[in-house]
Amino acid sequence: MKARVLVALFLMVFLIILTVACNTTEVAPTTPATEPPTEEELREANFNHPEIPRVTAEQLKLMMDREDDFLLVDARDEMDWDSTRLRNALNIPNVSNGLLAQQNRMTQLQLLPKDKLIIFYGNSADDADAANLAQQLINLNAGYDPENIKVLWQGHPRWKKLRYPSKDTGA
């Protein structure tokens, strides 16, 4: 009788551990689950600058894994930049509208390479800061191919949600 109780108890504990382990393990998808929304879909959802193509976090992760040649531009403020960011990103904050900040931003945009794909990302799911910064680059009319300017759809929040690698600066 004692042996049966011990076996039953052992099986119950084993099942509880197995259930907990299965429910807490979450794996991010490794292949693109969706395509970014079309310009029409972005326009209907009132996104800023829907004419600028979006790239999904899944697509960006694949590009990073393949070591494609592109540049990431983080449009978030310095405090967010200091805490965490995508690897190899460059920070050009698009949050201050002071004259000096605008001049600095324009100078930084003009220094971006003209021969690379440039992907902007921000800190909001509506892509506003990133799309506005990308549009500022297009408006410079300084030889940048608009086809090589894209925005990370749903920005840094989606990247974090998928638990893709970020550079945690520990600040």
C-alpha positions as CSV (number, residue, x, y, z in Angstrom):
1,M,0.0,0.0,0.0
2,K,2.8,2.4,0.9
3,A,4.5,1.7,-2.4
4,R,1.3,2.5,-4.4
5,V,1.0,5.8,-2.5
6,L,4.6,6.7,-3.2
7,V,4.3,5.9,-6.9
8,A,1.1,7.9,-7.2
9,L,2.7,10.8,-5.3
10,F,5.8,10.6,-7.6
11,L,3.6,10.6,-10.7
12,M,1.6,13.6,-9.5
13,V,4.8,15.6,-8.8
14,F,6.2,14.6,-12.2
15,L,3.1,15.7,-14.0
16,I,3.0,19.0,-12.1
17,I,6.7,19.7,-13.0
18,L,6.1,18.7,-16.6
19,T,3.0,21.0,-16.9
20,V,4.8,24.0,-15.4
21,A,7.9,23.5,-17.7
22,C,5.7,23.2,-20.8
23,N,3.7,26.3,-19.9
24,T,6.7,28.6,-19.2
25,T,8.8,27.8,-22.3
26,E,8.2,30.3,-25.1
27,V,10.1,30.2,-28.3
28,A,10.1,33.1,-30.7
29,P,9.3,32.2,-34.3
30,T,12.3,31.7,-36.6
31,T,10.6,32.4,-39.9
32,P,8.6,35.4,-41.0
33,A,5.1,34.8,-39.9
34,T,3.6,37.7,-41.8
35,E,4.4,40.3,-44.4
36,P,4.3,43.9,-43.4
37,P,1.1,45.8,-44.1
38,T,0.7,47.4,-47.5
39,E,0.6,51.1,-48.1
40,E,-3.2,51.0,-48.3
41,E,-3.4,49.1,-45.0
42,L,-1.1,51.6,-43.3
43,R,-3.1,54.5,-44.7
44,E,-6.4,53.0,-43.5
45,A,-4.9,52.6,-40.0
46,N,-3.7,56.2,-40.0
47,F,0.0,55.4,-39.8
48,N,2.5,58.2,-40.4
49,H,4.0,58.2,-43.9
50,P,2.4,55.0,-45.2
51,E,4.2,55.4,-48.5
52,I,7.5,54.3,-46.7
53,P,7.7,50.5,-46.9
54,R,7.8,48.6,-43.7
55,V,9.9,45.5,-42.8
56,T,8.8,43.1,-40.1
57,A,10.8,42.2,-37.1
58,E,11.0,38.6,-38.4
59,Q,12.4,39.8,-41.7
60,L,14.9,42.1,-40.0
61,K,16.1,39.2,-37.8
62,L,16.7,37.0,-40.9
63,M,18.6,39.9,-42.5
64,M,20.8,40.2,-39.3
65,D,21.3,36.4,-39.3
66,R,22.4,36.5,-42.9
67,E,24.6,39.5,-42.2
68,D,23.0,41.5,-45.0
69,D,24.5,45.0,-45.6
70,F,22.2,47.6,-44.1
71,L,22.1,50.3,-41.5
72,L,19.8,50.5,-38.5
73,V,18.8,53.9,-37.2
74,D,17.2,54.2,-33.8
75,A,14.8,57.2,-33.6
76,R,14.2,56.8,-29.9
77,D,15.3,59.3,-27.2
78,E,18.7,58.9,-25.5
79,M,17.3,57.4,-22.4
80,D,15.7,54.5,-24.3
81,W,18.8,54.2,-26.4
82,D,21.0,54.0,-23.3
83,S,18.9,51.2,-21.7
84,T,18.6,48.8,-24.7
85,R,18.9,48.9,-28.5
86,L,19.2,46.7,-31.5
87,R,22.8,45.6,-32.2
88,N,24.9,47.9,-34.5
89,A,22.2,50.6,-34.5
90,L,23.0,54.3,-34.8
91,N,21.0,56.7,-32.6
92,I,19.4,59.8,-34.2
93,P,16.7,60.8,-31.8
94,N,13.6,62.2,-33.4
95,V,12.0,63.5,-30.2
96,S,13.2,67.1,-29.7
97,N,12.0,70.0,-31.9
98,G,14.4,72.7,-30.7
99,L,16.4,74.4,-33.5
100,L,19.8,73.0,-32.4
101,A,18.3,69.5,-32.1
102,Q,16.8,69.8,-35.6
103,Q,20.1,71.0,-37.1
104,N,22.0,68.2,-35.4
105,R,19.5,65.7,-36.7
106,M,19.7,67.0,-40.3
107,T,23.5,66.8,-40.1
108,Q,23.4,63.3,-38.8
109,L,21.0,62.2,-41.5
110,Q,23.2,63.7,-44.3
111,L,26.1,61.6,-43.1
112,L,24.2,58.3,-43.6
113,P,25.5,56.2,-46.4
114,K,23.7,56.6,-49.7
115,D,24.5,53.1,-51.0
116,K,22.9,51.0,-48.2
117,L,19.5,50.0,-47.1
118,I,18.6,52.1,-44.1
119,I,16.0,50.8,-41.6
120,F,14.5,53.2,-39.0
121,Y,12.9,52.0,-35.8
122,G,11.3,53.7,-32.9
123,N,9.6,53.0,-29.6
124,S,6.0,52.9,-30.7
125,A,3.8,50.3,-32.4
126,D,2.5,53.0,-34.8
127,D,6.0,53.7,-36.1
128,A,5.5,57.5,-35.8
129,D,9.0,58.6,-34.8
130,A,10.8,56.2,-37.1
131,A,8.6,57.1,-40.1
132,N,8.9,60.8,-39.5
133,L,12.7,60.5,-39.3
134,A,12.8,58.4,-42.5
135,Q,10.6,61.0,-44.2
136,Q,13.1,63.7,-43.1
137,L,15.9,61.8,-44.8
138,I,13.8,61.5,-48.0
139,N,13.0,65.2,-47.9
140,L,16.7,66.1,-47.9
141,N,16.8,65.3,-51.6
142,A,20.5,64.5,-51.1
143,G,20.8,61.4,-53.3
144,Y,19.1,58.8,-51.1
145,D,17.1,56.2,-53.0
146,P,13.7,56.1,-51.4
147,E,13.5,52.4,-52.2
148,N,16.4,51.9,-49.7
149,I,14.6,53.6,-46.8
150,K,12.3,51.5,-44.7
151,V,10.7,51.4,-41.3
152,L,10.6,48.5,-38.8
153,W,6.9,47.8,-38.5
154,Q,5.8,48.1,-34.9
155,G,9.3,49.1,-33.9
156,H,11.3,48.2,-30.9
157,P,8.2,47.0,-28.9
158,R,7.6,44.1,-31.4
159,W,11.3,43.3,-31.4
160,K,11.3,42.9,-27.6
161,K,8.0,41.0,-27.7
162,L,9.6,38.4,-30.0
163,R,12.6,38.3,-27.6
164,Y,15.0,38.9,-30.4
165,P,18.6,39.9,-29.3
166,S,19.2,43.4,-28.2
167,K,22.2,45.1,-26.8
168,D,21.4,45.7,-23.1
169,T,23.7,48.5,-21.9
170,G,22.8,48.0,-18.3
171,A,22.2,51.7,-17.8
